[in-house]
Amino acid sequence: MATSNFKTLSVPRIRSLVADPFYYSDDLVIAYINHRNAPLTATQFDGFVAMIVMQGTARVTLGTETYDLKPNTLVYIHSDSVLRRVECSHDAGAYLVAFSHKFISDVPVDISTSLPVYLRFGKSPCIDLTDTDVAEIRQLFGLIKTMLRSDKELHKSRIIQTLFTTVFYILSDINQRRELHAKQGRCEVIFEQFTRLLQEHHKRERNVGFYADQMNITPKYLSSVIKDISGKTAARWIDEYVILEAKTLLKYSGMSIQEIANALNFSTQSFFGKYFKQHTGYSPSRFKRQG
């Protein structure tokens, strides 16, 4: 099936497909779904979707890989993934959170925390949660519902973003615990080493060759390993990390665009602007104004 035949679901469209969402806006939907309103297949999302299976079982095919889901499984579907097929048991139920690119860029999460989580789900879209993990996340969803009924209109959206920041840090902690206990082969070790180097040097180095030299391997081999492990090339991970850093600085640092260009080792502000627009679709000044 050609990509052009895939249906693209935006957050507002997802809102219209689920029954009685807990919360919805043009950038965020939280709902409980069952087998009757599972996401459409042959679909790409204009944004991101996360689901936590609460009961029953499901089988989802993302791209060429099929995953079996059981209660307490979290599955993350990013905008590069194609949801080809969903099969659910009749008693299946899951919490669904769908959020836009804009929403995630507005959530104030430290980049050193966000990248390991992002990379973890780049390697595998599923993670098994403990009963305690799920209980904590459910409590946060309940608090979101409570805040939606409150009269704190002035700061309501910021409160919701802050609660989602808390969810993100919970996932970061879960990710760290799993990585400490995971058995890693040669490729996984290379991937983890690459991510550590990327975290340390991304402000100055955007060339795959630099990271390969640090690891005493060839750029071709590094790119091949990263692609096999995560589904994305090393060059793309570098670009995504730099853009994530740029967005954080534009939104929260108070630095000028020229200062940010200098901090990220771009030769000129113009070159930084072209790079940022190529990867985001809008200029640094526009992104900064929207903040």
C-alpha positions, 0 to 999 in steps of 0.5 A: 500500500502506498503512503499516499493512500494512508489516511492521516488523522489529526487530533481534532479528527481523533476527537470526533472518533472517540466517545466522551473524551475526558478532555479535548482541544485542537492539540490534546485528546484524552479518552477511554476507548474500546474495541468499537472505537480503536484507531483506524488502520492504514493510518498515519497520525498528524501528531502522536498517540499513546495508549495504555491497555487497561483490560483485554488484549490487542494486536497492532501492526506498526509498519512491518512489525506486529506487537501483542498488547496486554494489560499495563502495556503502553504503546507509543505511535509517532507521526512516522509510524503507519498503523496498518492493523488493529485486532482487539478482544471484545473486552479490550479497553485502553486510555488514549492520549493524542497530542499535536506537535505544538502541544509537545513543543510547549511542554516544559521538559528538560532536554536531557530527560526527554531524549532518552525517553524519545530514543527508547520509544524509537527503538521499540514502541511498547513498554510494560508498566507495573501496577504502580506505574499505571496507578500513578498515571491514572491518578494524574489523569484523574487530577486533569479531569478535576482541574477541567471542572475547576474555575481556574480558567486563567492557568488551566492549560498551563496546569494541564501541561505541567501534569503532562510534564509529570507523566513524562518524568514518570516515563523517564524513570521507568525507562531508566529502570528498564535500561539498567536491567536490560541485557545489551548486545553489541548494537545496543551498546553502540546505540547507547554510546551514540546517544550519550555522545549526542547528548554531550556534543550536539551543540557543537557537532552535527556530523555523523563522522565526528560521533563515529570517530569518537567510537572508533567505528566507520560512519557507515557502520554507525549509521547502519547500526542506528538505523537497524536499532531505531528505524532512523538514521544517525543523521536524523537523530542528530537533527532531531536533537539539535531541533529539540534543543533549539526549540527549548532555547527559543521558548524558555531561555530568553536568548536572542536568535543570534545568541542561540545560533551561536550557542548551537555552533551555526556559522550565521543566524541566517544558516540557523534560520534555514536549518530550523525552517527546513526541519520544522516548517517555520522560522525561529522568530515565528516559533519564538513569537508563538511561545 
